[in-house]
Amino acid sequence: MLSKVSLGRYYPADSFLHNTDPRVKTILYAVYLVAIFIIKSPVAIGVLAGIILLMLILAKITPGILWSTVKPMLPLALFIFVINVFTIKDGNVLFSWKFITVTAYGIGRAAIMAVRLVFLIVATSILLTLTTTPLKMSDALEKLFAPLSLIRVPVHEMAMMMSIALRFIPTLAVETDKIMKAQQSRGADYDSGSFINKIKGYITVLIPLFVSSFRRADELAVAMDARCYRGGKGRTKLNPLKLTVKDVLTGIFFTLLAVLVVFID
């Protein structure tokens, strides 16, 4: 159910990763993003899975929360797997029929691509959305990209937009679920009929969702204006970010683990 989707939703907890500086977590996310797309051997994938499991333990994220994060992306992972299986022709042929050819190498590569997507979603959730509030994420991005302000890049506004976008992912998921239930109570059917009819049926969801999104954006703009928000210039922080020795050691430790994974590959 869409209302139970945790992708983009903050999971409140008193854990090691929750208390880690968001700037360190953002840098670690970039490091592991590179590692995820570099590795290709089963051993490296297994080691990376162990590191991600360690992060899950340090973040105190329950299996239910993790499953609700990964579950919506499984159809996409399956689609990527199937596309790669049928498009990669190298290696020993296992099955061939007309224009369809399945090879052992193609299955292996397709599995790696699907696993990479799952790792990407899990890493994004652990290091960013589930353990970091949108406000802290905005502050972290603003601090990390502060040098760009020297060339007149609106760093604060860009960080604010990114944090708002992350914040509204679960909100829009809940809104979509409500709209679908309301339309189904009026006789809408999203499960039967041809593919074209299903696409037409989802138009009855997309239009109200767009209207609701614009309404929420307008309400947010009015609320920010009522609180005299005028951009990042001259603004102070109630809880400014403070980098501690623990944060630095955490960043070094997990960076070394990522380097180890790449070297194992």
C-alpha positions as CSV (number, residue, x, y, z in Angstrom):
1,M,0.0,0.0,0.0
2,L,1.4,3.4,-0.9
3,S,0.7,4.9,2.5
4,K,3.2,2.5,3.9
5,V,6.0,3.4,1.6
6,S,9.0,4.7,3.6
7,L,11.1,5.9,0.7
8,G,11.9,9.5,1.5
9,R,10.4,9.4,5.0
10,Y,12.5,10.1,8.1
11,Y,12.6,7.3,10.6
12,P,13.0,8.8,14.1
13,A,15.4,6.8,16.3
14,D,18.3,7.4,18.7
15,S,21.0,5.5,16.8
16,F,24.7,5.9,15.9
17,L,23.9,6.9,12.3
18,H,21.1,9.2,13.3
19,N,23.5,11.2,15.5
20,T,26.2,11.3,12.8
21,D,26.8,14.6,11.1
22,P,24.7,14.8,7.9
23,R,27.7,16.2,6.0
24,V,29.7,13.0,6.7
25,K,26.7,10.8,5.7
26,T,26.3,12.8,2.4
27,I,30.0,12.3,1.5
28,L,29.7,8.6,2.4
29,Y,26.7,8.3,0.2
30,A,28.7,9.7,-2.7
31,V,31.6,7.3,-2.0
32,Y,29.3,4.3,-1.8
33,L,27.4,5.4,-4.9
34,V,30.7,5.1,-6.8
35,A,31.5,1.8,-5.2
36,I,28.1,0.3,-6.1
37,F,28.5,1.1,-9.8
38,I,32.2,-0.1,-9.9
39,I,31.9,-3.5,-8.3
40,K,30.9,-6.5,-10.4
41,S,32.3,-9.7,-8.7
42,P,30.1,-11.8,-6.3
43,V,32.7,-11.5,-3.6
44,A,32.7,-7.7,-3.7
45,I,28.9,-7.7,-3.8
46,G,28.8,-9.9,-0.7
47,V,31.2,-7.7,1.2
48,L,29.2,-4.6,0.3
49,A,26.1,-6.4,1.5
50,G,27.8,-7.0,4.8
51,I,28.7,-3.3,5.1
52,I,25.2,-2.3,4.4
53,L,23.9,-4.8,7.0
54,L,26.3,-3.1,9.5
55,M,24.9,0.3,8.6
56,L,21.3,-1.1,9.2
57,I,22.3,-2.3,12.6
58,L,24.0,1.1,13.5
59,A,20.8,2.9,12.3
60,K,18.4,0.6,14.2
61,I,16.3,0.2,11.1
62,T,13.9,-2.7,11.4
63,P,13.4,-5.3,8.7
64,G,9.8,-4.0,8.1
65,I,11.0,-0.5,7.4
66,L,13.7,-1.8,5.1
67,W,11.2,-4.0,3.2
68,S,8.8,-1.1,2.7
69,T,11.7,0.9,1.3
70,V,12.8,-1.7,-1.2
71,K,9.5,-3.2,-2.1
72,P,8.3,-0.4,-4.4
73,M,11.5,-0.6,-6.4
74,L,11.4,-4.4,-7.0
75,P,9.3,-4.1,-10.2
76,L,11.9,-1.7,-11.6
77,A,14.7,-4.0,-10.6
78,L,12.9,-6.9,-12.2
79,F,12.4,-4.9,-15.4
80,I,16.1,-4.0,-15.5
81,F,17.0,-7.7,-15.0
82,V,14.8,-8.9,-17.8
83,I,15.9,-6.1,-20.3
84,N,19.6,-7.0,-19.6
85,V,19.0,-10.8,-19.9
86,F,17.5,-10.3,-23.4
87,T,19.9,-7.7,-24.7
88,I,23.3,-9.1,-23.6
89,K,24.3,-11.7,-26.2
90,D,27.8,-12.5,-25.0
91,G,28.8,-15.7,-23.3
92,N,27.5,-19.3,-23.5
93,V,24.0,-19.6,-24.9
94,L,21.6,-21.2,-22.5
95,F,18.4,-20.7,-24.5
96,S,17.7,-19.5,-28.0
97,W,14.3,-19.1,-29.8
98,K,13.9,-16.8,-32.8
99,F,15.2,-13.4,-31.8
100,I,15.4,-14.3,-28.1
101,T,18.8,-15.4,-26.8
102,V,19.7,-16.0,-23.2
103,T,23.3,-16.4,-22.1
104,A,25.0,-17.3,-18.8
105,Y,27.0,-14.0,-19.0
106,G,23.8,-12.0,-19.7
107,I,22.0,-13.5,-16.6
108,G,25.0,-12.7,-14.4
109,R,25.3,-9.1,-15.7
110,A,21.5,-8.6,-15.3
111,A,21.6,-9.9,-11.7
112,I,24.4,-7.5,-10.9
113,M,22.5,-4.5,-12.4
114,A,19.4,-5.4,-10.4
115,V,21.4,-5.8,-7.2
116,R,23.1,-2.5,-7.8
117,L,19.7,-0.8,-8.0
118,V,18.6,-2.4,-4.7
119,F,21.9,-1.4,-3.0
120,L,21.4,2.2,-4.3
121,I,17.9,2.4,-2.8
122,V,19.0,0.9,0.5
123,A,22.1,3.2,0.7
124,T,20.0,6.2,-0.1
125,S,17.6,5.3,2.7
126,I,20.2,4.5,5.3
127,L,22.6,7.4,4.8
128,L,20.1,10.1,3.8
129,T,16.4,9.9,4.1
130,L,15.7,7.4,7.0
131,T,18.4,8.8,9.3
132,T,18.5,12.5,8.4
133,T,15.7,15.1,8.7
134,P,15.0,17.3,5.7
135,L,16.2,20.3,7.6
136,K,19.5,18.7,8.5
137,M,19.9,17.5,4.9
138,S,19.3,21.0,3.7
139,D,22.0,22.4,6.1
140,A,24.5,19.7,5.1
141,L,24.1,20.4,1.4
142,E,24.3,24.1,2.0
143,K,27.6,23.6,3.9
144,L,29.1,21.2,1.4
145,F,28.4,23.4,-1.6
146,A,29.1,26.7,0.1
147,P,32.2,27.4,-2.1
148,L,29.9,27.6,-5.1
149,S,28.3,30.7,-3.6
150,L,31.5,32.6,-4.5
151,I,30.5,32.3,-8.2
152,R,26.9,33.4,-7.4
153,V,25.3,30.0,-7.3
154,P,22.2,30.1,-5.1
155,V,23.4,27.3,-2.8
156,H,20.9,27.8,0.0
157,E,17.9,27.9,-2.4
158,M,19.1,24.7,-4.2
159,A,19.6,22.8,-0.9
160,M,16.2,23.9,0.2
161,M,14.5,22.7,-3.0
162,M,16.2,19.3,-2.7
163,S,15.2,18.8,0.9
164,I,11.6,19.8,0.1
165,A,11.5,17.4,-2.8
166,L,12.7,14.6,-0.5
167,R,10.2,15.6,2.2
168,F,7.3,15.4,-0.2
169,I,8.0,11.9,-1.6
170,P,6.1,10.2,1.2
171,T,3.4,12.9,1.3
172,L,2.7,12.4,-2.4
173,A,2.6,8.6,-1.9
174,V,0.0,9.0,0.7
175,E,-2.0,11.4,-1.4
176,T,-1.8,9.0,-4.4
177,D,-3.2,6.2,-2.2
178,K,-6.1,8.3,-1.0
179,I,-7.0,9.4,-4.6
180,M,-6.9,5.8,-5.9
181,K,-9.2,4.7,-3.1
182,A,-11.6,7.5,-3.7
183,Q,-11.7,6.7,-7.5
184,Q,-12.2,3.0,-6.8
185,S,-15.1,3.9,-4.5
186,R,-16.6,5.6,-7.6
187,G,-16.1,2.5,-9.8
188,A,-12.6,3.0,-11.2
189,D,-10.8,-0.2,-12.0
190,Y,-7.0,-0.3,-12.1
191,D,-6.4,-4.1,-12.2
192,S,-8.4,-5.4,-15.2
193,G,-8.7,-4.6,-18.9
194,S,-6.0,-4.1,-21.5
195,F,-2.8,-2.2,-20.9
196,I,-4.1,0.9,-22.7
197,N,-7.2,0.9,-20.6
198,K,-5.1,0.7,-17.4
199,I,-3.1,3.7,-18.6
200,K,-6.2,5.6,-19.3
201,G,-7.5,4.7,-15.8
202,Y,-4.4,6.1,-14.1
203,I,-5.1,9.4,-15.8
204,T,-7.9,9.8,-13.2
205,V,-5.2,9.6,-10.6
206,L,-2.5,11.8,-12.2
207,I,-4.7,14.8,-12.8
208,P,-6.0,15.1,-9.1
209,L,-2.4,14.4,-8.0
210,F,-1.0,17.3,-10.0
211,V,-3.7,19.6,-8.7
212,S,-3.0,18.5,-5.1
213,S,0.7,19.0,-5.7
214,F,0.3,22.5,-6.9
215,R,-2.0,23.3,-4.0
216,R,0.5,22.0,-1.5
217,A,3.3,24.0,-3.2
218,D,1.1,27.2,-3.0
219,E,0.4,26.5,0.7
220,L,4.1,25.9,1.4
221,A,5.0,29.2,-0.3
222,V,2.4,31.1,1.7
223,A,3.6,29.5,4.9
224,M,7.2,30.4,4.2
225,D,6.3,33.9,3.2
226,A,4.2,34.3,6.5
227,R,7.3,33.4,8.4
228,C,9.3,36.1,6.6
229,Y,11.5,33.7,4.6
230,R,13.7,35.7,2.3
231,G,16.4,33.2,1.2
232,G,19.7,32.2,2.8
233,K,21.4,35.6,3.0
234,G,21.8,36.6,6.7
235,R,19.9,33.6,8.1
236,T,21.1,32.0,11.3
237,K,20.7,28.4,12.5
238,L,18.9,27.4,15.7
239,N,21.0,24.1,15.8
240,P,24.1,24.7,13.7
241,L,26.0,21.6,12.5
242,K,29.0,20.6,14.6
243,L,31.6,18.2,13.3
244,T,33.0,16.0,16.1
245,V,35.9,13.5,16.2
246,K,33.4,10.7,16.2
247,D,32.0,11.9,12.9
248,V,35.4,12.2,11.3
249,L,36.4,8.7,12.5
250,T,33.1,7.3,11.2
251,G,33.7,8.8,7.8
252,I,37.2,7.5,7.6
253,F,36.2,4.0,8.7
254,F,33.3,3.6,6.2
255,T,35.4,5.2,3.4
256,L,38.2,2.6,4.0
257,L,35.6,-0.1,3.8
258,A,34.3,1.2,0.5
259,V,37.9,1.3,-0.8
260,L,38.4,-2.3,0.4
261,V,35.3,-3.4,-1.5
262,V,36.6,-1.8,-4.7
263,F,40.1,-3.4,-4.3
264,I,38.5,-6.8,-3.6
265,D,36.7,-6.5,-7.0
